[in-house]
Amino acid sequence: MTTIRHRIRELSQRSRFPVSATATVTALRDLSPNYTRVTVVAPEFAEYEPTLPADGIKVALPGSDGAPVLRAMTVSNRPGPDTVEFDVLRHEGGVLSPWLAAVQPGERIEVHAVRREHAIGDGITVHLIVADASALPAASSIVRAFPSHHRVHALLHAPTAADASAVIPEHPGLAVSLRTGEPWTAAELQSALVELLARLSSAGSGAGRGPGASPGHAPGSLQSWVAAEATVTAAARKTLAAHGHHRNNLFAAAYWNAATDSTARDERIRTAFSQAVRLQADLADPETRAAVEAAADAVDTATAPPSRR
């Protein structure tokens, strides 16, 4: 059977040459107290298809010294073939909030797409999603795309309940455990995830038995998608492995690192990826990408200021 890992690899191989464009900002709309939707238009976007849940793009924003820095975003909607919408979490510090405060419709930004970060494996009807506020737009795009008969168990974090209400979509099979305020620590997430996995296992939903199997479900019938702070993502990955969840049925990404500034982290990751390319690593494989990013995060960053993506 084709799993989420292998399907993302296949999709990534088809998208080896990302679409790059100088796009025009056409609209900005506050979705909630802490999220803004940005609409950008460029004719080159017509080359970017199909649009899939959690597709990643990078936008070039002015850094603190005026030089451009790249920030990762998730495609939220495609209103037309030349149009991309992405939702931005506003927070203190970093480059996103100052840019959002200053940008006006008509301004131009560089946009680079696409990085595939979600797919549904063969035979999958039950999903586990873990996402903090930085990954909430991506998780929401995934939930919107699930067939109505699929069951979705989600541990989600949002800055406020109003943000959650505005960003998390309705789905008949969605069960959400919501955290607001500060995001989980690694220990808190681990505890919440163990509790959820125990409930799923006792309910026979496919968790905690071999590579995702349980009575009444085919092997691999549960797949998981995790995106959060680096230590939280690592804790989730470790917990799922301890409960018998096979890595082929898991996508896990560190969207930010509390121990370091996002610009410094991105530069380390860029260097790590360049080295991986020289070593001919299979960067279409999401597990390989995660390992490269984890190695970059392992660099000592004790002197760097904390940052939120």
C-alpha positions in Angstrom: 0.0 0.0 0.0 1.1 3.6 -0.7 1.5 5.5 2.6 1.6 9.2 3.3 5.4 9.2 3.3 5.6 7.5 -0.1 2.8 9.5 -1.6 4.4 12.8 -0.5 7.7 11.5 -2.0 6.0 10.8 -5.3 4.3 14.2 -5.4 7.5 16.0 -4.5 9.4 14.2 -7.3 6.8 15.6 -9.8 7.4 19.1 -8.4 11.2 19.2 -8.6 11.1 22.6 -10.1 9.1 25.0 -7.9 7.2 27.8 -9.4 8.8 31.2 -8.6 7.0 34.5 -9.3 7.0 38.2 -8.5 3.5 38.4 -7.2 1.2 41.3 -6.6 -0.5 41.6 -3.2 -4.2 42.3 -4.0 -5.9 41.9 -0.6 -5.3 41.6 3.1 -8.1 40.5 5.4 -8.1 39.8 9.2 -9.7 36.4 9.8 -9.5 36.6 13.6 -7.7 38.4 16.3 -4.3 36.8 15.4 -4.6 35.6 11.7 -4.5 37.6 8.5 -5.3 36.2 5.0 -3.0 37.5 2.2 -4.0 37.3 -1.4 -1.3 37.4 -4.1 -1.6 37.2 -7.9 0.9 36.2 -10.6 0.4 34.6 -14.0 3.2 32.0 -13.1 0.9 30.5 -10.5 -1.1 28.8 -13.3 1.9 26.5 -13.6 1.4 25.4 -10.0 -1.1 22.6 -10.0 -2.7 20.7 -8.5 -3.2 22.5 -5.2 -3.0 20.0 -2.3 -3.6 20.4 1.4 -0.7 21.9 3.4 1.2 22.9 0.3 4.1 25.0 1.4 5.3 28.2 -0.2 8.0 30.7 0.7 7.6 34.4 0.5 10.5 36.9 0.6 9.9 39.6 3.2 12.1 42.6 4.2 14.3 41.7 7.1 15.3 43.9 10.0 18.3 45.2 8.0 16.2 45.6 4.8 17.6 42.5 3.1 15.0 39.9 2.0 14.4 36.9 4.2 12.3 33.9 3.3 9.4 32.7 5.5 7.4 29.5 5.0 3.6 29.8 4.5 0.8 27.4 3.7 -1.5 27.8 0.7 -5.0 28.3 2.2 -7.0 28.7 -1.0 -6.7 29.0 -4.8 -9.6 31.3 -5.9 -8.3 31.2 -9.5 -5.4 29.7 -11.4 -3.3 32.9 -11.0 -4.2 33.5 -7.4 -2.8 32.1 -4.1 -4.1 32.9 -0.6 -2.1 32.2 2.6 -3.0 32.8 6.2 -0.4 34.4 8.5 -0.1 34.1 12.3 0.6 37.6 13.7 2.9 37.6 16.7 5.4 39.9 18.4 8.9 39.9 17.1 10.1 38.6 13.7 9.5 40.1 10.3 5.9 39.0 9.6 4.0 41.5 11.8 5.9 44.6 10.7 5.4 43.5 7.1 1.7 43.0 7.6 1.4 46.4 9.3 3.1 48.1 6.4 2.1 46.2 3.2 -0.5 47.7 0.9 -2.4 46.1 -2.0 -0.5 46.7 -5.2 2.9 45.9 -3.6 5.0 43.1 -5.1 6.7 40.2 -3.3 8.6 37.2 -4.4 6.8 33.9 -3.9 8.3 30.4 -4.4 6.1 27.3 -4.5 5.6 24.4 -3.9 6.5 21.9 -1.2 4.2 19.0 -0.8 3.4 18.2 2.9 0.3 16.1 2.9 -1.4 13.2 1.1 -3.8 10.4 2.0 -2.3 6.9 2.0 -4.2 3.9 0.5 -7.0 2.6 2.7 -6.8 5.6 5.1 -10.0 6.8 6.7 -8.8 7.7 10.2 -6.4 10.6 10.8 -4.5 12.1 13.7 -3.5 15.7 13.5 -1.3 17.7 15.9 -0.7 21.4 15.1 0.2 24.4 17.1 -0.8 28.0 16.2 2.0 28.2 13.6 0.6 25.2 11.8 -3.1 25.8 12.3 -3.7 27.1 8.8 -2.0 24.0 7.3 -4.0 21.7 9.6 -7.2 23.5 8.6 -6.5 23.1 4.9 -6.0 19.4 5.5 -9.2 19.0 7.4 -11.2 20.8 4.7 -9.9 18.3 2.1 -10.9 15.1 3.9 -13.9 13.2 2.6 -16.9 13.6 4.9 -16.8 9.9 6.0 -13.3 10.2 7.3 -12.6 10.5 11.1 -10.2 13.1 12.3 -8.8 13.3 15.8 -6.9 16.6 16.4 -4.8 18.1 19.1 -4.8 21.8 18.0 -3.5 25.0 19.5 -4.7 28.5 18.8 -3.8 31.8 20.5 -7.5 32.4 21.4 -10.8 30.6 21.1 -11.9 33.2 18.6 -8.9 32.3 16.4 -9.9 28.6 16.6 -13.5 29.4 15.6 -12.4 31.4 12.6 -9.7 29.2 11.3 -10.7 25.6 12.1 -13.2 24.4 9.6 -16.3 22.3 10.2 -16.1 18.6 9.3 -18.6 15.9 10.3 -15.9 13.5 11.5 -13.7 16.0 13.3 -13.0 15.7 17.1 -10.8 18.5 18.4 -9.0 18.8 21.7 -8.2 22.5 21.7 -5.5 24.3 23.7 -5.5 28.1 23.8 -3.0 30.6 25.1 0.6 29.4 25.3 1.6 26.4 23.1 2.4 23.0 24.7 5.7 22.2 26.1 7.1 18.9 24.8 6.1 17.2 28.1 2.6 18.6 27.9 2.1 17.5 24.3 3.4 14.1 25.1 1.0 13.7 28.0 -2.0 14.9 25.9 -1.0 12.6 23.0 -0.6 9.5 25.2 -4.1 10.2 26.6 -5.6 10.6 23.1 -3.8 7.4 21.8 -5.2 5.4 24.7 -8.7 6.6 23.9 -8.3 5.8 20.2 -6.8 2.3 21.0 -9.7 1.4 23.3 -12.2 2.7 20.7 -10.6 0.5 18.0 -9.6 3.4 15.8 -6.3 2.0 14.6 -3.8 3.5 17.1 -1.3 1.8 19.2 -1.2 -1.6 17.5 1.6 -2.3 15.1 2.0 0.1 12.2 -1.4 1.7 12.9 -3.6 -1.5 12.9 -6.4 -2.5 15.3 -9.3 -4.9 15.4 -11.7 -4.0 12.6 -9.1 -1.9 10.7 -6.6 -2.9 8.0 -2.9 -2.4 8.9 -1.9 1.2 8.4 -5.5 2.5 8.5 -4.4 5.4 10.8 -2.1 8.1 9.6 -0.7 11.1 11.5 0.3 14.6 10.6 2.3 16.7 13.1 3.6 20.2 12.8 4.7 22.4 15.7 7.8 23.7 17.6 10.9 21.5 17.1 11.0 19.9 20.6 7.2 19.4 20.6 7.4 17.7 17.1 10.2 15.5 18.3 8.2 14.5 21.4 5.2 13.7 19.3 7.2 11.6 16.9 8.8 9.7 19.8 5.4 9.1 21.5 3.8 7.8 18.3 6.7 5.4 17.7 6.5 4.1 21.2 2.8 3.3 20.6 3.7 1.3 17.4 2.8 4.0 14.9 5.0 3.3 11.8 6.9 6.2 10.4 5.6 5.5 6.9 2.2 6.6 8.2 3.5 9.8 9.7 4.4 13.2 8.5 6.1 15.3 11.1 7.7 18.8 10.6 9.2 21.3 13.0 7.7 24.7 11.9 9.8 26.7 14.3 12.3 26.4 17.1 11.9 28.1 20.5 15.7 28.1 21.0 16.6 30.2 18.0 15.7 33.1 15.7 13.8 32.0 12.6 16.2 33.8 10.2 19.3 32.1 11.8 17.5 28.8 11.8 16.5 29.1 8.1 20.1 29.8 7.2 21.3 26.7 9.1 18.6 24.6 7.4 19.6 26.0 4.0 23.2 25.1 4.6 22.2 21.6 5.7 20.0 21.1 2.6 22.9 22.2 0.4 25.1 19.6 1.9 22.4 17.0 1.6 22.1 17.8 -2.1 25.9 17.4 -2.5 25.6 14.0 -0.8 22.7 13.1 -3.2 20.2 12.6 -0.4 16.6 11.9 -1.4 15.1 15.2 -0.4 11.8 14.2 -2.0 11.4 11.8 1.0 9.8 13.7 3.9 11.6 11.6 6.4 14.9 12.6 4.8 13.9 16.3 4.9 12.9 16.0 8.5 16.2 14.4 9.4 18.2 17.1 7.7 16.2 19.8 9.5 16.6 18.0 12.8 20.3 17.9 12.3 20.3 21.6 11.6 18.3 22.2 14.8 20.8 20.2 16.8 23.4 23.0 16.3 24.0 24.8 19.6 21.7 27.9 19.6 21.9 28.7 23.3 22.9 32.3 22.6 20.2 33.0 20.0 17.0 34.8 21.0 13.7 32.8 20.9 11.4 33.2 18.0 8.0 32.1 16.7 8.5 31.0 13.1 
